[in-house]
Amino acid sequence: MKQLVLLFLVLLLVACNNTKSKEKKQFKSTADSIRYTNYVKLVNYKNNTHTASYIVVNVKNLNTNEIKEICTYPDFLYGALRRENKKHDDEILLEDIKRYTEILLQNKERYFEFKDTAALNNIGFNSYSKNDLAEFKNRIKFDSLVKLIAKKEYPTIDFGENHNELNMYAHLLFNKGIMSIHRIPCMFQIIDDNFLIEREKEIEKYSKMKK
C-alpha cells in the first residue's frame, strides 16, 4: 500500500513538473511573456473615441512573404481582419468585436498573416521598415530614454507631424515592456497597471451612474 502511495506521489510530481515545463516553453523568453501580458491588457483596454492603445504584432505579407513587426492599434487590427475576410460593410456588430477580440487574445505569438492589400494598409505594414526603426532608435538614444522612464522621468520628444515616428517610439517602448496609448488630438501617454486599474474604476463608476 505504501509503495502504491509513493508511486502516486511520484507520478503527481512528474505531472506537475511537465505542466510547469510547458508553461515555460510557451514563450521563448521572459521578455516575450511580458510583451504578451501587456498585449492582453492593451487589447482589453476599454478605450473610447478619443483614445487608442499601441500594440506590436508580427505580420506576414502573403504577397511577398515578408515578415516584420508592426506597431498598430487593436481597432486597426480588427479592421484588417475584416478586410481579409471580405467584410466590407461599415456596420460592426458587438458579436464581431467579441469574436475578433478572442482571436487577438488567443494568439500568444501575436502573429498574423494578410494577403489583402487594404488589410495590410490598415495596419500600416509599409509605414516604416526594420532599418527605419533601428535608425530612429539610435537617433533618439532610446536606451538612455528607457533608463529615465524607469525612474518615472518622461522626456519630451518632438515628433512634429511625423506620425510614423510616434508609432516607432510606441513600438520600441512596447518591446521594452512599457505600455502606451494615443489620445486625440496628438497626445501620447505612457501608462502602467495603476493607470489601467484607475481607468476600470472610472468606467465602473460611470456605468453605475447611468443606471
PyMOL commands that set and color helices and strands:
alter all, ss='L'
color gray80, all
select helices_A, chain A and resi 2-25+30-44+74-84+94-106+117-122+130-139+142-150+163-175+193-210
alter helices_A, ss='H'
color red, helices_A
select strands_A, chain A and resi 51-53+55-61+66-72+111-114+179-183+187-191
alter strands_A, ss='S'
color yellow, strands_A
deselect
rebuild
show_as cartoon
